[in-house]
Amino acid sequence: MTTMKASDLPARAALDTRRDLTRLFRPKSIALFGGGWVANVVAQLLKSGYQGQIWPVNPRRADILGVPCLASIADLPGVPDAAFVGVNREASVEVIATLAAMGAGGATCFASGFAESEAEGTGGADLQARLVAAAGDMPIVGPNCYGFLNYLDNVTFWPDQHGGIPVASGVAIVGQSSNMAINMTMQRRGLPIAYVLTAGNQAQTSLSDLAMMALDDERVTALGLHIEGFGDIRAFEAMAALARARGKSVVVLKSGHSEAAQAATMTHTASLAGGAAASSALIKRLGLVEVRSLSTFLETLKLLHFGGPLRDAGIGSVSCSGGEAGLMADCALGSAIEWPAFSAEGKARLNAILGPIVTVANPLDYHTFIWGDVARMTDCFAAVLGENRALTAFVFDVPRDDRCDPSGYRSAVDAIIGAARRTGARAAVLVSLPENMTEAMAAEFGAAGVVTLFGLTEGLGAIDAAIRAGRLAKAPAPPPVLLRAEPAGAQTLSEAEAKAALAAHGLDVPQSVTAPSPDALADAAAGLRLPLAVKGLGIAHKTEAGAVRLNIRSADEARAAAQAMSGATGWLAEEMVTGAVAELLVGITRDPTGLMMLTLGAGGVMTELLADTASILLPATGADIRQALSRLKVAKLLAGWRGAKGADLDAVVRAVQAVAAYAEAEPGLLELDVNPLIATPERAVAVDALIRKAM
């Protein structure tokens, strides 16, 4: 087990304050309260061979599946380590209070009708508060929660069917959806599952608490989180810090969308940076790996179980078909996967085995000349594995056994396993179609240390995720994210006010004047360097409203331009910035969770159309900003496109840092939009700015 360092203080603090969940999740005795659902739990405990004490409490039944029932909680022969509370919501509060008073190890609350139903006016939130108060220091999971499955200690605390089996080690899956949890236990992919933990309403014990309990178990190899919302961001940070300290990767499948899309948005940034961007930025910042589909989620966890994150992006591919080799390369486009060429020695070894007709390249099509010759196939596969890539994937599908005879494919199974054992290199079998592999064969490969990845797209997605996990594991621990409470009211600054506020933090802005009338503007603009831009104040999106006029060459033109703008509350004239290399968007939004997100992108009038953005959370370093800029398509313009001069990237970074400095110093900030920030070879100048903040 990895020793925690001073940099792991968030995790250390969490360990110092969180409840001990050991008795609840590894119970020697279980009490159950309720009827039909309790019978299902008893059935699963008996089916799995749970060795502890089972004490059903039901005054109307003599036994449940042969297990004697007790008439009341007072008749319990001892203090239970865990309790399944399957009675109605009102009775649940009473049972929890009694269990807490007697010193029980913890309970799961099955009943619904608590805070999740508050929108229906049921009083569920008040009842949930009473439930938490009744529990006191006793851990409770839920309410509105199925329970948990501990396949390491054979505790099937679950009121439904499930597809798992006992394991000595495996991955932990933590989520909020009990039904999704059931589905994941039914996988036939050869994934060893150690825990399935459902959080329900998280009234007292959060998803992060459950995750940290699993991370503390040395038998857990990786953690999977299926989440709908983060809840307590600080607790989530502590969980991520603990995972880093324990050296365990965390895979996240995030569902649901932020309320930001429903809020009124005044800035270009807010229209582009929704809750999905904020959640993805948080996941990446904390060193967790996000995936987009349930299949890739399971395949990634499996790959991490069999060897952890990948050390680099160099991957090998082996198949007996040119079509498969080409598809591997095509499907990996846009991922982190790289296909290193064979060394001269490796080519020579493979040419000697395969003959002159086979072209030795990566991905490799070794043809079928050696098919069925286990010795030569093993030599071939060992030569490929000898290239010492981070992972080598053997594309291998097996005929269905109900209509075909798969025995002719046994040679490939033996050769892959033999080569992996001979070299000790990390190997995977990648099945192009998930249905073309049996669970039994996947288990055989797994026993030999060869992971089987089900599905070409899912398997390559898992490899990509494992590469990203390896990179994130090497990154330094991040500082805590900037969180801001939601203000009661808001005001929008004028463009001149916004620019002045940002300039005070170091942002370069054009020389400008403001005036209450067109005539006053003409007089005030006389001292500015020509040409000018004239803008109407009090209008959020000026270009779309016709409230911007450029290339103004005289005071009379400034007056006429201002007179032509309707709906303005005042006017601004400023020097035009020339020599633009690119126009950028720099914006900051407050997510409903309180996260402050910095969004960079292509700016100007095409901002929403191009939607070329990258998002990071505050606080952000100069390196973070440079990396985000490099992910933009407009980065090619910034570097100098087709021989043109590039932008002063240092000036761009300084401008973004100035915007971020204002955001960190202004606790009431809601939205900030600098668009465009004009990047030239000499400077980066904000020619428009909008700020909405608390009143």
DRENNUMI-945230 format. One line per 4 residues: number of its first residue (from 1); their letters; for each residue x, y, z of C-alpha. Coordinates in steps of 0.5 Angstrom, whole numbers. Layout:
% residues N
NUM> a> X:Y:Z; ...
% end
This chain:
% residues 695
1> mttm> 0:0:0; 3:7:-2; 4:12:4; 1:18:4
5> kasd> 5:25:3; 4:32:5; 1:33:-2; -5:28:0
9> lpar> -7:32:6; -15:33:3; -15:25:3; -11:25:10
13> aald> -17:30:12; -22:25:9; -19:19:13; -19:23:19
17> trrd> -27:25:19; -31:20:15; -34:14:19; -32:7:19
21> ltrl> -36:3:14; -32:-4:16; -37:-7:20; -43:-5:15
25> frpk> -40:-8:9; -36:-14:12; -41:-16:17; -41:-22:21
29> sial> -48:-22:23; -54:-19:19; -61:-16:21; -67:-15:16
33> fggg> -73:-12:17; -79:-12:12; -83:-17:8; -82:-19:1
37> wvan> -76:-15:-1; -73:-18:5; -74:-25:3; -70:-23:-4
41> vvaq> -64:-21:1; -65:-28:5; -65:-32:-2; -59:-28:-5
45> llks> -55:-29:2; -57:-37:2; -55:-38:-5; -48:-34:-5
49> gyqg> -47:-38:2; -46:-33:6; -43:-35:13; -45:-30:18
53> qiwp> -51:-30:22; -58:-28:19; -63:-25:23; -70:-23:20
57> vnpr> -75:-19:24; -82:-20:22; -88:-21:27; -92:-24:22
61> radi> -88:-30:19; -85:-36:23; -79:-36:18; -76:-34:11
65> lgvp> -74:-39:7; -73:-43:13; -69:-38:17; -73:-37:23
69> clas> -76:-30:24; -76:-26:30; -82:-22:33; -79:-15:34
73> iadl> -72:-12:34; -72:-13:42; -71:-20:40; -65:-20:36
77> pgvp> -60:-25:40; -54:-20:39; -52:-13:36; -52:-13:28
81> daaf> -46:-11:24; -51:-9:18; -58:-8:17; -63:-8:11
85> vgvn> -69:-4:13; -74:-5:8; -80:-3:12; -84:4:10
89> reas> -81:10:10; -84:12:17; -82:6:20; -75:6:17
93> vevi> -74:12:22; -76:8:28; -72:2:26; -66:6:25
97> atla> -66:10:31; -67:3:35; -61:0:31; -57:7:33
101> amga> -58:6:40; -56:-1:41; -49:0:37; -51:-3:30
105> ggat> -45:-3:25; -50:1:20; -56:0:15; -58:1:8
109> cfas> -65:4:7; -69:1:2; -75:5:2; -77:11:-3
113> gfae> -81:17:-1; -75:21:2; -72:27:-1; -72:25:-8
117> seae> -80:26:-8; -80:33:-5; -82:36:-12; -89:32:-11
121> gtgg> -90:36:-4; -89:29:0; -85:32:6; -80:27:4
125> adlq> -74:32:5; -76:33:12; -77:26:13; -70:25:10
129> arlv> -67:30:15; -70:26:21; -67:19:18; -60:22:19
133> aaag> -62:25:26; -64:18:28; -58:15:25; -53:19:29
137> dmpi> -46:17:28; -48:10:25; -47:9:18; -53:9:14
141> vgpn> -53:8:6; -59:11:2; -65:12:3; -68:10:-4
145> cygf> -62:5:-4; -62:-3:-6; -56:-4:-2; -49:-7:-4
149> lnyl> -45:-13:-6; -39:-15:-3; -36:-21:-8; -29:-21:-4
153> dnvt> -33:-23:3; -39:-26:0; -44:-21:2; -50:-21:-2
157> fwpd> -54:-16:1; -58:-15:-5; -66:-15:-6; -66:-18:-13
161> qhgg> -62:-22:-18; -55:-21:-19; -50:-24:-24; -43:-24:-20
165> ipva> -39:-29:-17; -34:-29:-11; -27:-27:-13; -20:-26:-9
169> sgva> -19:-19:-12; -23:-14:-17; -26:-8:-19; -31:-4:-15
173> ivgq> -37:0:-18; -40:5:-15; -46:9:-17; -53:12:-16
177> ssnm> -57:8:-20; -59:1:-17; -62:-2:-24; -55:0:-27
181> ainm> -52:-4:-22; -56:-10:-23; -54:-9:-31; -47:-9:-30
185> tmqr> -47:-15:-25; -50:-19:-31; -44:-18:-36; -40:-24:-39
189> rglp> -34:-20:-41; -29:-23:-36; -29:-17:-31; -28:-19:-24
193> iayv> -32:-15:-20; -30:-14:-12; -36:-9:-10; -42:-6:-13
197> ltag> -44:-1:-8; -50:4:-9; -51:10:-6; -59:12:-7
201> nqaq> -60:19:-4; -54:20:0; -57:23:6; -51:21:10
205> tsls> -46:17:7; -44:20:0; -42:16:-7; -35:19:-5
209> dlam> -35:16:2; -37:9:-1; -31:10:-6; -26:11:-1
213> mald> -28:5:3; -27:1:-3; -20:4:-5; -18:3:2
217> derv> -19:-5:1; -12:-8:-2; -16:-13:-6; -19:-7:-10
221> talg> -15:-6:-16; -19:0:-20; -25:4:-18; -31:5:-23
225> lhie> -36:11:-22; -43:12:-25; -45:18:-23; -51:23:-24
229> gfgd> -48:29:-20; -42:30:-16; -45:33:-9; -40:35:-5
233> iraf> -34:37:-9; -29:37:-3; -31:30:-2; -30:28:-9
237> eama> -23:32:-9; -21:28:-3; -23:21:-6; -19:23:-12
241> alar> -13:25:-7; -14:18:-4; -14:14:-10; -8:18:-12
245> argk> -5:16:-6; -7:9:-6; -4:8:-13; -11:6:-16
249> svvv> -14:9:-23; -21:11:-23; -26:11:-29; -32:15:-29
253> lksg> -38:15:-33; -42:21:-32; -49:22:-34; -54:28:-34
257> hsea> -53:35:-35; -52:41:-31; -58:46:-30; -53:51:-33
261> aqaa> -57:50:-40; -63:52:-37; -60:59:-34; -61:65:-37
265> tmth> -54:66:-41; -52:73:-43; -45:71:-45; -42:67:-51
269> tasl> -38:63:-46; -44:61:-42; -48:59:-49; -42:54:-50
273> agga> -39:52:-44; -45:48:-41; -45:43:-35; -42:37:-39
277> aass> -36:41:-40; -35:43:-33; -36:36:-30; -31:33:-36
281> alik> -26:39:-34; -27:37:-26; -26:29:-28; -19:31:-32
285> rlgl> -16:36:-27; -17:31:-21; -13:25:-25; -20:21:-26
289> vevr> -21:18:-33; -28:19:-36; -31:15:-42; -37:16:-46
293> slst> -41:9:-46; -42:3:-41; -39:-2:-45; -32:2:-45
297> flet> -33:3:-38; -33:-4:-36; -27:-6:-41; -23:0:-39
301> lkll> -24:-3:-31; -22:-10:-34; -16:-7:-37; -14:-3:-31
305> hfgg> -15:-10:-27; -10:-14:-31; -4:-9:-30; -6:-2:-29
309> plrd> -5:4:-33; -1:3:-39; 6:6:-39; 6:10:-46
313> agig> 2:10:-52; 6:5:-56; 1:-1:-58; 2:-7:-62
317> svsc> -4:-10:-66; -4:-17:-69; -9:-20:-73; -9:-25:-79
321> sgge> -13:-21:-84; -11:-14:-87; -18:-12:-86; -18:-13:-79
325> aglm> -11:-9:-79; -14:-3:-83; -20:-3:-78; -15:-3:-72
329> adca> -12:3:-75; -18:7:-77; -22:6:-71; -16:9:-67
333> lgsa> -16:15:-70; -17:21:-66; -15:17:-60; -8:17:-56
337> iewp> -6:11:-59; 0:10:-63; 3:5:-67; 10:4:-67
341> afsa> 14:1:-72; 18:-5:-71; 25:-5:-70; 30:-8:-75
345> egka> 31:-14:-71; 24:-15:-70; 23:-15:-77; 28:-20:-79
349> rlna> 25:-25:-73; 18:-24:-76; 21:-25:-84; 24:-31:-82
353> ilgp> 18:-34:-79; 13:-31:-84; 17:-31:-90; 18:-26:-96
357> ivtv> 10:-25:-98; 8:-22:-91; 9:-15:-90; 12:-13:-83
361> anpl> 8:-7:-80; 4:-5:-74; -2:-6:-74; 1:-13:-77
365> dyht> -3:-18:-81; 1:-24:-81; -4:-28:-86; -6:-35:-85
369> fiwg> 1:-39:-87; 2:-41:-80; -5:-42:-78; -5:-49:-74
373> dvar> 2:-49:-73; 2:-48:-65; 10:-47:-65; 11:-43:-71
377> mtdc> 5:-38:-68; 8:-38:-61; 14:-36:-64; 11:-31:-69
381> faav> 7:-28:-63; 13:-28:-58; 17:-24:-63; 12:-19:-63
385> lgen> 11:-18:-56; 19:-18:-56; 18:-11:-58; 16:-9:-51
389> ralt> 10:-4:-53; 6:-2:-47; 1:-7:-50; 0:-12:-56
393> afvf> -7:-13:-58; -9:-20:-62; -15:-19:-66; -19:-26:-65
397> dvpr> -26:-28:-66; -28:-35:-65; -34:-38:-68; -41:-39:-65
401> ddrc> -41:-46:-62; -48:-48:-63; -47:-47:-71; -40:-48:-72
405> dpsg> -34:-52:-69; -29:-47:-66; -24:-53:-65; -20:-50:-70
409> yrsa> -18:-44:-67; -15:-47:-61; -8:-46:-64; -9:-39:-63
413> vdai> -11:-39:-56; -5:-44:-54; 0:-39:-58; -3:-33:-55
417> igaa> -2:-35:-48; 4:-39:-49; 8:-33:-52; 5:-28:-47
421> rrtg> 8:-33:-42; 15:-34:-45; 16:-26:-46; 12:-23:-40
425> araa> 10:-18:-44; 3:-15:-43; -2:-18:-48; -9:-17:-50
429> vlvs> -14:-21:-54; -19:-16:-58; -25:-19:-60; -28:-15:-66
433> lpen> -35:-17:-64; -37:-18:-57; -41:-24:-58; -35:-27:-62
437> mtea> -32:-30:-55; -35:-34:-49; -34:-32:-42; -31:-39:-41
441> maae> -25:-37:-46; -24:-30:-43; -23:-33:-36; -18:-38:-39
445> fgaa> -14:-32:-42; -15:-28:-36; -12:-34:-32; -6:-33:-36
449> gvvt> -6:-26:-35; -8:-24:-42; -14:-19:-42; -20:-20:-47
453> lfgl> -23:-14:-49; -30:-15:-52; -32:-10:-58; -27:-7:-63
457> tegl> -29:0:-61; -30:-1:-54; -23:-5:-53; -20:1:-57
461> gaid> -23:6:-53; -21:2:-46; -14:2:-49; -14:10:-50
465> aair> -17:11:-43; -12:7:-40; -6:11:-44; -10:17:-41
469> agrl> -10:14:-34; -2:13:-34; -1:20:-36; -6:23:-31
473> akap> -2:18:-26; 4:22:-27; 2:29:-27; 3:33:-20
477> appp> -3:33:-15; -7:39:-17; -9:45:-12; -16:45:-10
481> vllr> -21:48:-15; -24:55:-14; -31:54:-11; -36:60:-11
485> aepa> -43:60:-7; -49:62:-12; -51:70:-11; -58:72:-9
489> gaqt> -58:78:-15; -54:80:-21; -52:86:-25; -48:87:-31
493> lsea> -43:92:-32; -42:96:-38; -37:95:-43; -33:100:-41
497> eaka> -33:98:-33; -32:91:-35; -25:93:-39; -23:98:-33
501> alaa> -24:92:-28; -20:87:-32; -15:92:-34; -14:93:-26
505> hgld> -11:86:-26; -7:87:-32; -11:86:-38; -9:90:-44
509> vpqs> -15:94:-47; -15:99:-52; -15:107:-51; -22:109:-50
513> vtap> -27:114:-48; -35:114:-46; -40:119:-47; -48:120:-46
517> spda> -49:123:-53; -47:122:-60; -45:130:-60; -41:129:-53
521> lada> -38:122:-56; -35:126:-62; -32:131:-58; -29:126:-53
525> aagl> -26:122:-59; -22:127:-62; -16:125:-58; -16:118:-60
529> rlpl> -11:115:-65; -15:113:-71; -18:109:-74; -24:108:-69
533> avkg> -29:103:-67; -36:106:-64; -40:101:-60; -47:102:-57
537> lgia> -47:101:-49; -52:97:-45; -53:92:-51; -50:85:-49
541> hkte> -49:82:-56; -47:88:-60; -45:86:-67; -51:82:-68
545> agav> -55:88:-66; -52:93:-70; -48:96:-65; -41:96:-67
549> rlni> -38:101:-73; -31:100:-75; -26:104:-79; -29:111:-76
553> rsad> -24:116:-79; -27:123:-76; -31:126:-70; -36:127:-75
557> eara> -36:119:-77; -36:118:-70; -42:122:-69; -46:119:-74
561> aaqa> -45:112:-72; -47:113:-65; -54:116:-68; -55:110:-72
565> msga> -55:106:-66; -62:104:-63; -63:102:-56; -56:104:-53
569> tgwl> -55:107:-46; -49:111:-48; -43:110:-53; -36:108:-53
573> aeem> -30:110:-58; -24:106:-58; -18:105:-62; -18:100:-67
577> vtga> -13:94:-66; -10:92:-73; -5:86:-75; -9:81:-72
581> vael> -7:74:-73; -13:71:-69; -19:73:-65; -20:69:-59
585> lvgi> -25:68:-54; -23:68:-46; -29:67:-42; -31:65:-35
589> trdp> -37:62:-32; -40:59:-25; -43:52:-26; -49:50:-21
593> tglm> -44:46:-17; -40:52:-16; -34:51:-20; -31:57:-24
597> mltl> -29:54:-31; -25:58:-36; -26:57:-43; -22:59:-49
601> gagg> -24:58:-56; -24:62:-63; -27:68:-62; -31:74:-66
605> vmte> -37:73:-69; -37:66:-71; -36:64:-64; -42:59:-63
609> llad> -42:57:-71; -34:54:-70; -35:52:-63; -28:51:-62
613> tasi> -27:51:-55; -23:48:-49; -25:48:-42; -21:48:-35
617> llpa> -22:50:-28; -20:55:-24; -14:56:-21; -10:55:-27
621> tgad> -3:55:-29; 0:58:-35; 2:51:-37; -5:49:-36
625> irqa> -7:55:-41; -2:54:-46; -4:46:-46; -12:48:-47
629> lsrl> -10:53:-53; -6:48:-56; -12:44:-56; -16:49:-61
633> kvak> -16:49:-68; -15:56:-68; -8:54:-65; -5:53:-72
637> llag> -7:61:-73; -3:63:-67; 3:59:-69; 3:62:-76
641> wrga> -1:59:-82; 2:58:-89; 8:63:-87; 4:68:-84
645> kgad> 7:71:-77; 5:68:-71; 2:71:-65; 5:73:-59
649> ldav> 3:67:-55; 6:69:-48; 2:76:-49; -4:71:-50
653> vrav> -2:67:-44; -1:73:-40; -8:76:-42; -12:70:-40
657> qava> -8:70:-33; -11:77:-32; -18:75:-33; -17:69:-29
661> ayae> -14:74:-23; -20:78:-24; -25:72:-23; -21:69:-17
665> aepg> -21:76:-14; -28:77:-15; -33:73:-11; -39:75:-14
669> llel> -37:73:-21; -43:69:-25; -40:70:-32; -35:74:-36
673> dvnp> -34:74:-43; -28:77:-47; -29:77:-54; -25:78:-58
677> liat> -19:78:-55; -15:80:-61; -8:76:-62; -2:80:-66
681> pera> 5:79:-67; 6:84:-61; 1:84:-56; -6:81:-54
685> vavd> -12:86:-53; -19:85:-51; -23:89:-55; -30:87:-52
689> alir> -32:85:-45; -38:83:-41; -38:82:-34; -44:79:-30
693> kam> -43:79:-22; -47:79:-16; -50:86:-14
% end
